[in-house]
């Protein structure tokens, strides 16, 4: 498994902890269910990549003590 696959798995694991009825809004892309976002991350499309970017920025902020 390469690094990008490991990052996808990390993001999917974090998303999987959300409540099933949770809606996620990603700017101009719109609003998605937890399952829809997970599918986009698995596909590696533009929506999935944006979610990965958001999650990685959040995790870096936690690591740096900003959150």
C-alpha positions as CSV (number, residue, x, y, z in Angstrom):
1,X,0.0,0.0,0.0
2,X,1.5,3.3,-1.0
3,X,1.3,6.6,1.0
4,X,-1.7,7.9,-1.0
5,X,-3.6,4.7,-0.3
6,X,-2.7,4.9,3.4
7,X,-4.0,8.5,3.5
8,X,-7.2,7.5,1.8
9,X,-7.7,4.8,4.4
10,X,-7.0,7.2,7.2
11,X,-9.6,9.7,5.9
12,X,-12.1,7.0,5.3
13,X,-11.6,5.7,8.9
14,X,-12.2,9.2,10.2
15,X,-15.3,9.7,8.1
16,X,-16.6,6.3,9.2
17,X,-16.8,7.6,12.8
18,X,-19.4,10.2,11.8
19,X,-23.1,9.6,12.4
20,X,-24.8,8.0,9.3
21,X,-27.3,10.9,9.1
22,X,-24.5,13.5,9.1
23,X,-24.4,15.8,6.1
24,X,-21.0,17.2,4.9
25,X,-20.9,20.4,2.9
26,X,-17.8,21.0,0.7
27,X,-17.9,24.5,-0.6
28,X,-19.2,24.8,-4.2
29,X,-19.3,21.0,-4.6
30,X,-22.5,20.9,-2.4
31,X,-23.7,18.7,0.4
32,X,-23.1,15.0,0.8
33,X,-23.9,12.1,3.1
34,X,-21.1,10.3,4.9
35,X,-21.4,7.3,2.5
36,X,-21.3,9.6,-0.6
37,X,-18.1,11.3,0.7
38,X,-16.5,7.9,1.4
39,X,-17.3,6.8,-2.1
40,X,-15.7,9.9,-3.6
41,X,-12.6,9.4,-1.4
42,X,-12.3,5.8,-2.6
43,X,-12.7,6.9,-6.3
44,X,-10.1,9.6,-5.8
45,X,-12.1,12.1,-7.8
46,X,-12.1,15.9,-7.3
47,X,-14.6,15.8,-4.4
48,X,-12.7,12.9,-2.7
49,X,-9.4,14.7,-3.2
50,X,-10.8,17.9,-1.7
51,X,-12.1,15.9,1.4
52,X,-8.6,14.4,1.8
53,X,-7.0,17.8,1.6
54,X,-9.4,19.2,4.2
55,X,-8.8,16.2,6.6
56,X,-5.0,16.4,6.2
57,X,-5.0,20.2,6.9
58,X,-7.1,19.5,10.0
59,X,-4.8,16.7,11.2
60,X,-1.8,18.9,10.7
61,X,-3.4,21.7,12.6
62,X,-4.0,19.3,15.5
63,X,-0.4,18.1,15.4
64,X,0.8,21.7,15.4
65,X,-1.4,22.6,18.4
66,X,-3.6,25.0,16.5
67,X,-6.8,23.1,17.3
